Protein backbone atom coordinates (compact mmCIF):
# COMPACT_ATOMS: atom_id res chain seq x y z
CA UNK A 1 0.00 0.00 0.00
CA UNK A 2 3.05 2.29 0.14
CA UNK A 3 2.68 3.21 -3.54
CA UNK A 4 -1.00 4.11 -3.18
CA UNK A 5 -0.15 6.52 -0.36
CA UNK A 6 2.53 8.16 -2.50
CA UNK A 7 0.16 8.86 -5.37
CA UNK A 8 -2.56 10.09 -3.02
CA UNK A 9 -0.05 12.61 -1.71
CA UNK A 10 0.83 13.57 -5.27
CA UNK A 11 -2.83 14.23 -6.09
CA UNK A 12 -3.21 16.39 -2.98
CA UNK A 13 -0.16 18.44 -3.95
CA UNK A 14 -1.58 18.95 -7.44
CA UNK A 15 -5.00 20.04 -6.21
CA UNK A 16 -3.53 22.24 -3.50
CA UNK A 17 -1.44 24.21 -5.98
CA UNK A 18 -4.20 24.59 -8.58
CA UNK A 19 -6.01 27.86 -9.19
CA UNK A 20 -9.27 28.56 -7.42
CA UNK A 21 -11.32 30.77 -9.70
CA UNK A 22 -11.87 31.91 -13.30
CA UNK A 23 -8.72 33.39 -14.87
CA UNK A 24 -6.89 32.68 -11.62
CA UNK A 25 -3.20 33.35 -11.29
CA UNK A 26 -0.54 32.33 -8.82
CA UNK A 27 1.04 34.61 -6.23
CA UNK A 28 3.86 35.14 -8.70
CA UNK A 29 1.44 36.57 -11.26
CA UNK A 30 1.24 33.66 -13.69
CA UNK A 31 -2.11 33.63 -15.47
CA UNK A 32 -3.84 30.26 -15.68
CA UNK A 33 -4.22 29.86 -19.49
CA UNK A 34 -6.65 26.90 -19.45
CA UNK A 35 -9.56 27.38 -21.86
CA UNK A 36 -12.26 25.29 -23.56
CA UNK A 37 -10.95 22.73 -26.04
CA UNK A 38 -13.30 21.18 -28.60
CA UNK A 39 -11.24 18.84 -30.78
CA UNK A 40 -12.76 16.87 -33.67
CA UNK A 41 -10.81 13.75 -34.62
CA UNK A 42 -11.28 11.29 -37.44
CA UNK A 43 -10.85 8.39 -35.03
CA UNK A 44 -10.11 7.85 -31.35
CA UNK A 45 -8.18 4.67 -32.16
CA UNK A 46 -4.40 4.79 -31.84
CA UNK A 47 -2.18 2.49 -33.91
CA UNK A 48 1.30 2.50 -35.35
CA UNK A 49 1.40 3.54 -39.00
CA UNK A 50 4.23 2.68 -41.37
CA UNK A 51 6.27 5.74 -42.25
CA UNK A 52 5.16 7.67 -39.15
CA UNK A 53 6.55 7.79 -35.64
CA UNK A 54 5.18 4.93 -33.51
CA UNK A 55 2.56 5.94 -30.95
CA UNK A 56 1.76 2.71 -29.11
CA UNK A 57 5.09 2.84 -27.28
CA UNK A 58 3.73 5.81 -25.31
CA UNK A 59 0.48 4.14 -24.21
CA UNK A 60 0.13 3.63 -20.46
CA UNK A 61 -0.26 -0.16 -20.29
CA UNK A 62 2.13 -1.18 -23.10
CA UNK A 63 5.07 -2.21 -20.88
CA UNK A 64 2.85 -4.12 -18.46
CA UNK A 65 0.77 -5.77 -21.20
CA UNK A 66 3.88 -7.21 -22.82
CA UNK A 67 5.99 -7.59 -19.68
CA UNK A 68 3.77 -10.15 -17.91
CA UNK A 69 4.56 -12.72 -20.62
CA UNK A 70 6.39 -15.72 -19.05
CA UNK A 71 9.88 -16.63 -20.25
CA UNK A 72 8.82 -20.25 -20.53
CA UNK A 73 5.47 -20.90 -22.13
CA UNK A 74 3.00 -22.25 -19.60
CA UNK A 75 4.93 -21.24 -16.46
CA UNK A 76 2.22 -18.68 -15.68
CA UNK A 77 -0.63 -21.24 -15.92
CA UNK A 78 -2.45 -18.91 -18.31
CA UNK A 79 -2.47 -15.93 -15.93
CA UNK A 80 -0.91 -13.47 -18.39
CA UNK A 81 -3.54 -14.14 -21.01
CA UNK A 82 -6.36 -13.96 -18.44
CA UNK A 83 -5.12 -10.54 -17.31
CA UNK A 84 -4.87 -9.23 -20.86
CA UNK A 85 -8.34 -10.44 -21.76
CA UNK A 86 -9.68 -8.68 -18.68
CA UNK A 87 -7.88 -5.45 -19.61
CA UNK A 88 -8.80 -5.37 -23.31
CA UNK A 89 -12.30 -3.85 -22.87
CA UNK A 90 -10.91 -1.13 -20.56
CA UNK A 91 -8.17 -0.21 -23.04
CA UNK A 92 -10.16 -0.77 -26.21
CA UNK A 93 -7.23 -2.98 -27.17
CA UNK A 94 -6.93 -5.08 -30.32
CA UNK A 95 -4.52 -7.95 -29.50
CA UNK A 96 -1.97 -9.24 -31.98
CA UNK A 97 -2.25 -12.81 -33.30
CA UNK A 98 -0.23 -14.22 -30.41
CA UNK A 99 -2.19 -12.23 -27.83
CA UNK A 100 1.05 -10.98 -26.25
CA UNK A 101 0.80 -7.37 -27.44
CA UNK A 102 -1.83 -5.03 -28.88
CA UNK A 103 -1.92 -3.52 -32.36
CA UNK A 104 -4.24 -0.65 -31.43
CA UNK A 105 -6.04 0.92 -28.47
CA UNK A 106 -9.06 3.16 -28.12
CA UNK A 107 -9.36 4.78 -24.70
CA UNK A 108 -9.48 8.38 -23.41
CA UNK A 109 -6.33 8.36 -21.26
CA UNK A 110 -4.02 7.18 -24.03
CA UNK A 111 -5.72 9.52 -26.49
CA UNK A 112 -5.34 12.73 -24.46
CA UNK A 113 -1.74 11.78 -23.62
CA UNK A 114 -1.05 11.39 -27.35
CA UNK A 115 -2.80 14.68 -28.22
CA UNK A 116 -0.60 16.43 -25.64
CA UNK A 117 2.55 14.72 -26.92
CA UNK A 118 1.79 15.57 -30.55
CA UNK A 119 1.27 19.28 -29.86
CA UNK A 120 -2.07 19.24 -31.70
CA UNK A 121 -3.82 21.64 -29.28
CA UNK A 122 -2.44 25.15 -28.83
CA UNK A 123 -3.92 25.55 -25.36
CA UNK A 124 -2.23 22.38 -24.13
CA UNK A 125 1.03 23.70 -25.59
CA UNK A 126 0.49 26.90 -23.60
CA UNK A 127 0.15 24.82 -20.46
CA UNK A 128 3.46 23.09 -21.05
CA UNK A 129 5.16 26.40 -21.93
CA UNK A 130 3.84 27.85 -18.66
CA UNK A 131 5.50 24.99 -16.79
CA UNK A 132 8.80 25.58 -18.56
CA UNK A 133 8.70 29.35 -17.92
CA UNK A 134 7.91 28.83 -14.25
CA UNK A 135 10.73 26.29 -13.92
CA UNK A 136 13.21 28.70 -15.52
CA UNK A 137 12.16 31.45 -13.09
CA UNK A 138 11.96 29.08 -10.11
CA UNK A 139 8.39 30.17 -9.43
CA UNK A 140 5.22 28.12 -8.92
CA UNK A 141 2.50 28.09 -11.58
CA UNK A 142 -0.58 26.08 -12.52
CA UNK A 143 -2.67 25.30 -15.60
CA UNK A 144 -6.04 24.07 -14.36
CA UNK A 145 -9.26 23.68 -16.35
CA UNK A 146 -11.79 23.55 -13.46
CA UNK A 147 -10.42 26.83 -12.07
CA UNK A 148 -11.34 28.54 -15.36
CA UNK A 149 -14.60 26.60 -15.87
CA UNK A 150 -12.98 25.17 -18.99
CA UNK A 151 -14.09 21.90 -20.56
CA UNK A 152 -12.19 19.54 -22.84
CA UNK A 153 -14.22 17.62 -25.41
CA UNK A 154 -13.04 15.26 -28.14
CA UNK A 155 -15.49 14.13 -30.84
CA UNK A 156 -14.98 11.24 -33.25
CA UNK A 157 -16.07 11.78 -36.84
CA UNK A 158 -15.53 8.33 -38.33
CA UNK A 159 -16.03 5.64 -35.70
CA UNK A 160 -16.40 1.88 -35.84
CA UNK A 161 -19.95 0.88 -36.65
CA UNK A 162 -20.34 -0.96 -33.34
CA UNK A 163 -19.45 2.09 -31.22
CA UNK A 164 -22.40 3.68 -29.43
CA UNK A 165 -23.24 7.35 -29.92
CA UNK A 166 -22.35 8.07 -26.29
CA UNK A 167 -18.83 6.74 -26.90
CA UNK A 168 -18.18 9.08 -29.84
CA UNK A 169 -17.78 12.09 -27.54
CA UNK A 170 -15.21 12.04 -24.73
CA UNK A 171 -15.37 14.65 -21.95
CA UNK A 172 -12.42 15.55 -19.71
CA UNK A 173 -13.60 17.68 -16.78
CA UNK A 174 -10.07 18.21 -15.50
CA UNK A 175 -6.58 18.72 -16.89
CA UNK A 176 -3.95 20.16 -14.59
CA UNK A 177 -0.26 20.94 -14.79
CA UNK A 178 1.41 22.24 -11.63
CA UNK A 179 5.04 23.17 -11.15
CA UNK A 180 6.48 23.05 -7.63
CA UNK A 181 9.90 24.72 -7.44
CA UNK A 182 10.40 23.62 -3.83
CA UNK A 183 10.30 19.99 -4.96
CA UNK A 184 11.83 20.56 -8.40
CA UNK A 185 8.90 18.66 -9.91
CA UNK A 186 6.02 19.11 -12.34
CA UNK A 187 2.75 17.25 -11.78
CA UNK A 188 0.07 16.52 -14.35
CA UNK A 189 -3.38 15.08 -13.71
CA UNK A 190 -6.28 14.20 -16.03
CA UNK A 191 -9.84 13.07 -15.37
CA UNK A 192 -12.35 11.54 -17.79
CA UNK A 193 -16.05 10.80 -17.29
CA UNK A 194 -18.04 8.84 -19.88
CA UNK A 195 -21.36 10.10 -21.19
CA UNK A 196 -24.40 8.22 -19.97
CA UNK A 197 -25.37 5.58 -22.58
CA UNK A 198 -28.91 5.45 -23.96
CA UNK A 199 -31.36 3.12 -22.23
CA UNK A 200 -31.58 0.96 -25.33
CA UNK A 201 -27.79 0.78 -25.76
CA UNK A 202 -27.02 -2.93 -25.59
CA UNK A 203 -23.26 -2.56 -25.75
CA UNK A 204 -22.05 0.52 -23.82
CA UNK A 205 -18.32 1.06 -23.49
CA UNK A 206 -16.83 -0.71 -20.46
CA UNK A 207 -14.99 2.37 -19.25
CA UNK A 208 -17.19 4.62 -17.08
CA UNK A 209 -14.50 6.96 -15.75
CA UNK A 210 -10.73 7.22 -15.62
CA UNK A 211 -7.91 9.33 -14.25
CA UNK A 212 -4.17 9.62 -14.81
CA UNK A 213 -1.48 11.46 -12.88
CA UNK A 214 2.26 11.72 -13.28
CA UNK A 215 5.30 13.33 -11.69
CA UNK A 216 8.11 14.77 -13.81
CA UNK A 217 11.61 16.03 -13.10
CA UNK A 218 11.44 19.79 -13.67
CA UNK A 219 14.96 19.97 -15.13
CA UNK A 220 14.08 17.66 -18.04
CA UNK A 221 10.48 18.81 -18.59
CA UNK A 222 10.01 19.86 -22.24
CA UNK A 223 7.44 21.91 -24.15
CA UNK A 224 7.18 19.46 -27.05
CA UNK A 225 7.19 15.73 -27.66
CA UNK A 226 7.05 13.09 -24.92
CA UNK A 227 7.91 13.87 -21.32
CA UNK A 228 8.95 10.75 -19.43
CA UNK A 229 7.36 10.70 -15.97
CA UNK A 230 9.25 9.51 -12.93
CA UNK A 231 6.07 7.96 -11.51
CA UNK A 232 2.59 7.55 -12.99
CA UNK A 233 -0.77 6.27 -11.82
CA UNK A 234 -3.80 5.30 -13.91
CA UNK A 235 -7.21 4.47 -12.44
CA UNK A 236 -10.03 2.97 -14.53
CA UNK A 237 -13.62 2.32 -13.43
CA UNK A 238 -15.57 -0.26 -15.40
CA UNK A 239 -19.29 -0.82 -15.79
CA UNK A 240 -19.19 -4.62 -15.39
CA UNK A 241 -15.58 -5.69 -14.74
CA UNK A 242 -14.69 -3.70 -11.64
CA UNK A 243 -11.78 -1.30 -11.27
CA UNK A 244 -8.18 -1.17 -12.48
CA UNK A 245 -5.29 0.72 -10.88
CA UNK A 246 -1.81 0.81 -12.42
CA UNK A 247 1.09 2.35 -10.52
CA UNK A 248 4.35 2.74 -12.44
CA UNK A 249 7.86 3.52 -11.21
CA UNK A 250 10.23 4.69 -13.96
CA UNK A 251 13.20 5.71 -11.80
CA UNK A 252 15.13 3.64 -9.29
CA UNK A 253 13.14 0.43 -8.98
CA UNK A 254 11.63 -0.29 -12.39
CA UNK A 255 8.29 -1.73 -11.36
CA UNK A 256 4.60 -1.73 -12.29
CA UNK A 257 1.87 -2.70 -9.84
CA UNK A 258 -1.61 -3.38 -11.18
CA UNK A 259 -4.54 -3.96 -8.84
CA UNK A 260 -7.99 -5.17 -9.88
CA UNK A 261 -10.75 -4.59 -7.33
CA UNK A 262 -14.43 -5.60 -7.47
CA UNK A 263 -13.24 -7.77 -10.35
CA UNK A 264 -15.55 -10.25 -12.05
CA UNK A 265 -15.13 -12.85 -14.75
CA UNK A 266 -11.41 -13.45 -14.38
CA UNK A 267 -10.06 -16.87 -13.37
CA UNK A 268 -6.70 -17.32 -11.62
CA UNK A 269 -5.53 -20.84 -10.72
CA UNK A 270 -9.03 -22.21 -11.22
CA UNK A 271 -10.62 -19.65 -8.88
CA UNK A 272 -12.44 -16.38 -9.51
CA UNK A 273 -11.01 -13.76 -7.09
CA UNK A 274 -12.50 -10.28 -6.77
CA UNK A 275 -9.13 -8.72 -5.87
CA UNK A 276 -5.92 -9.30 -7.83
CA UNK A 277 -2.61 -7.50 -7.39
CA UNK A 278 0.13 -8.08 -9.93
CA UNK A 279 3.65 -6.82 -9.25
CA UNK A 280 5.93 -6.79 -12.29
CA UNK A 281 9.60 -6.14 -11.49
CA UNK A 282 11.41 -5.35 -14.73
CA UNK A 283 14.90 -5.50 -13.19
CA UNK A 284 14.29 -8.93 -11.69
CA UNK A 285 12.08 -10.07 -14.60
CA UNK A 286 9.61 -11.44 -12.07
CA UNK A 287 5.82 -11.42 -11.81
CA UNK A 288 4.06 -11.91 -8.48
CA UNK A 289 0.28 -12.41 -8.37
CA UNK A 290 -1.66 -11.89 -5.14
CA UNK A 291 -5.38 -12.74 -4.93
CA UNK A 292 -8.25 -12.64 -2.47
CA UNK A 293 -12.01 -13.15 -2.41
CA UNK A 294 -14.60 -11.36 -0.27
CA UNK A 295 -11.89 -9.75 1.85
CA UNK A 296 -12.28 -6.04 2.77
CA UNK A 297 -9.10 -3.93 2.58
CA UNK A 298 -9.50 -3.00 6.26
CA UNK A 299 -11.19 -4.56 9.28
CA UNK A 300 -12.33 -3.37 12.70
CA UNK A 301 -9.94 -4.16 15.54
CA UNK A 302 -11.29 -3.07 18.91
CA UNK A 303 -13.11 -0.23 17.26
CA UNK A 304 -10.17 0.84 15.08
CA UNK A 305 -9.84 0.30 11.33
CA UNK A 306 -6.71 -1.67 10.50
CA UNK A 307 -5.37 -3.18 7.29
CA UNK A 308 -6.72 -6.63 6.52
CA UNK A 309 -3.69 -8.86 5.84
CA UNK A 310 -5.85 -11.27 3.82
CA UNK A 311 -6.77 -8.60 1.24
CA UNK A 312 -4.75 -8.89 -1.98
CA UNK A 313 -3.43 -5.35 -1.62
CA UNK A 314 -1.99 -6.08 1.82
CA UNK A 315 -0.45 -9.50 1.27
CA UNK A 316 3.33 -9.80 1.59
CA UNK A 317 6.06 -11.55 -0.38
CA UNK A 318 5.72 -15.27 0.03
CA UNK A 319 1.91 -15.10 0.18
CA UNK A 320 1.38 -14.78 -3.57
CA UNK A 321 -0.93 -17.13 -5.43
CA UNK A 322 1.58 -17.39 -8.29
CA UNK A 323 5.05 -16.25 -9.22
CA UNK A 324 7.00 -16.72 -12.44
CA UNK A 325 9.88 -15.39 -14.55
CA UNK A 326 8.90 -12.85 -17.22
CA UNK A 327 10.40 -11.65 -20.47
CA UNK A 328 12.67 -8.60 -20.69
CA UNK A 329 11.29 -5.19 -21.71
CA UNK A 330 14.30 -3.27 -22.99
CA UNK A 331 13.32 0.26 -21.99
CA UNK A 332 12.52 -0.79 -18.42
CA UNK A 333 15.55 -2.95 -17.61
N, C-alpha and C positions, 0 to 999 in steps of 0.2 A: 504493500500500500504506500510505500515511500514515494513512488513516482506519481501517484495520484495526488498526493499532498503537494508536491512540487508544482504540478500544473495548476492546481487550484490557486496556489499563491501567485503564479504567473497571471492568471485571469484577474485576480483581485488587483494586482499592480496595474494591469492594462486599463481596467475600468476606473480605478482611482485617479489615473492621470488623464483620462479622457475629458473633453469639454463638457459643459453642462448647460448649454443653451444655444439657440440659433446664432450662427456666425460667431461662435465663441472663440476666444484666443487665450493663449497661455499668459502667465505673468510676464513672460519675456516679450510679449507682443506678437507672437506668431498667430496669424489668422488660420482658423480651421477651414481648409478649402473644400471639404466634402460637399458634394452636390448630387442631385438626382442623376442617375445613369439609366438610360433605356437603350439597351443594346440588342438589335436584331441579329440573329445568326442563322446561317443556312442550316446548320445541324449542331446539336449539343454533343454529338459523339466525337470522341478523340481517338485518333489512330495515327500510326506512323505512315507517312506517304513517301514513296521513293522520290529522291531528288530534293526533299525538304528536310530540315532538321527534325530529328525524332522528338516526339512529345511524350510518349508513354513512359520514358525514363524519369520524368518529373512527377508522375502520378503517385499519390500518397501510399498506396498499398503494394506497389510494384516489387519492392525488395522483399517484403514479407511473403507475398503471393508466391514468388519463385523460391525464396529462401527456405521454406518449410519442406521442400522436396528432400526425401531421404537419399543418402549416398548410395545405399544398397536397396534396390527395389524390394518392397515388402516389409522392410524393417519397421515402418511406421504403422503397420496393420491397417492401412487405408485412411489414416487420420488426415494426412495432408489433403487428399482429394475431398474428404468430407468437409473440411474447413473451407476449401475453395468453393465448393458447391453451395455452402451456406452463405458465403460472401458475395457470390455473383449477382444476386438480385439487388443487394445494397449498392454495389459498384456499377451496375449496368454493364457487367463485364462479359465479353465474348471470348471464351477460352480458345487456345490453340488446339490442334488435333490431339496433342498428347495430354492436354489438360493441365500442364505445368506452368503455363503463362497465359496472359490474355493478349488478344490482338486489337482490342478496342475497349473503351469504357465510356459510360454515359452517366455521369453523376455531377451534382452541382459543385462539390468541393474541388474536384479535379478541374472542372471547367473554369471556375473563377480564378483558381491558381494559375491556369494556363493563360487566361486573358490578362492577368496582371503581368506575368512573365513576358508575354508577347508585346506589351506596350500598346495594345489596341485601344485603350480608353485613356483619353487625355487627363481626366480627373484622377484616375488611379496613378498616372505618372506624376501628377502634382503632389499626391500624397507621398510618393517615394522621394521626390525631390525635397519636400519639406523635411523628411527624416534626414536626408544627407546634409541639408543646410544647417539643421539644428545640431547635428553631430559635429560639423566643422566649427560651429560657434560654441560648442559645449553648453548648449541650452536645451531645456526640455521643450517638446512640442507634441501635438497630437492631431491626427486626421481621424475624425469620428463621425459617421453618418447619422446616428441617432441624435447627436447634439445639434445638428443642423436640420433635423426633420427630413433628411435625405433618404431616398429609397433606391435600391439597385434592382433592376428588372432585366432579365434576359428572356427573349422570345425566340422560338425556333420556327423558321419558315418552312423547312422541308423535312418533316419528321417521318420516322417509320410508321407504317400504316397501323401498327398495333399499339401505338402510343396514345394514351387518352388525352383529351383536350387540356385537362388540368395539368398534365405533365409537359405541356409545350410552353409554359411560362414559369420561370423560376424566379422567386423573390428572395432577396437577401436583405433582411431588416438591419443588419449591422456589418460594417467593415471598419476596422480600427487599426491604425498604426500609431504607436507611441514610442518616442525615444526617451530614454532615461539616462542622462549623462552621469549620474551618480553610480550607476551599475555598468555603464559602458555597453548598454544593450538596446536593441530595438525589438518591440513586441508587435506582432500582428494577430488579429483575431477576426474570424468571419462566422456569421450565423446564417443559416438557411431554414426556411419554413415552407413546406409544400402547400400548394393550394388544395382546398377541400375537393375531393373527387365528386362527380355527380352520383346521385343515388343509384342510377342504373348502370354505373361503371362497374363492369364485372372483373376488370383487371387493373386496378389502380397501382401506381408505382409503389414498390415496397418502402422506399425511403419517405418518412414523414417529416423528419427534421434532421439537421446536421450542424456541426460546428467544427471549426479548425482553429488552432492557435499555434504560434511558433515563436521562438526566441532566437534572435540573430546577434552576432558580434557586430557592434557598431562600426569598428574599424574597417570591416570588409563589406559593409552594407552598400549595395550599388543601386543606381537609379534606372538600370535597364537589365534585361535578361533575368537569369535565375539567381536568387539569393539562397544560399544553402543555410537552413536553420541549424542551430546547435541542438535544439530539442523541438519536438512537435507533438501535438496531440490532436487526434481526430475522434469525434463522437458522433455516432449514427443511431437514429431511432427508427426502428422498422414498424410496419403495421401488423405483421404476423410473425416475424422471426425474432423478435426481441431487440436487444441493443448491442452495439459494437463500440468498443473503445480501443484505440490504437495509440500507444505511447512509444515514441521513437527517440533514441539517443544517438546523435551523430558525432559527438565528440567523446573522448575518453573511452568508456565502455560502449562498443558498438552493439546495440541491443534494441530489439522491438518487443513490446509486450502487448498482446491483444487479449482483451477480455470480452467474452460474450455473456450477457446477463439476460434473464427471462427468455432464454433461448428455447426454441422448439424445433423439432424435426431434424436434429442432428444426432448421429449415433457415434459414440466413441467406445471402443472395446465392447461392443454388443449392448451398451446401455445408452439411455437418452438423458444426459444431464441437462440441467437448466442453467448451469454456470460452468464456463470453460475459460481457463486462463492459459495462454500459450506464450512461453518465453523463448524467443529466438536469439541466441548469442552468436553473432557473426564471427567474432574472434575465435570462439571455441568450436564453431560449427556444430552447435548442439541445440536441439529442440526439447523443451520440457512442457508437458501437458498436464495441467491440474484440473480436476473436475469435481463437481458436487451437485447434489439434487435436494431441493427443498430445504436448503440451509440458508438462513438469513445472514447477512454480512456481520451483524452484531447481535448480541444477546444481553438480556438483563442479568446482572450479577449483583445480588443484594441491593437492587434498586438502581444500579449504575449500568450504563450501556458499555459493553466491552466487545472487542473484536471476537467473532466466532471463528475459532481455529479450523473448523470443519468446512467453512466456506472456501470456494476455490481461490478467491482473491487473497486469502490469509494463509493458505497452506505453505509449508516451507520445503526447501530442498530435501529430497528423500521421500516426500509424500506424494509425488506426482503419479498420475495414472499411467503415464507413458513417457519414455525418453529415448531419443535416437539421434544418430549423427546425420547432419544435413549437408547439402552441397554448399560450395563456396559462392558468395556474391562479391565480385571483385571490388566494387566501390565501397563496400562496407567491411572489408577485411582489415 
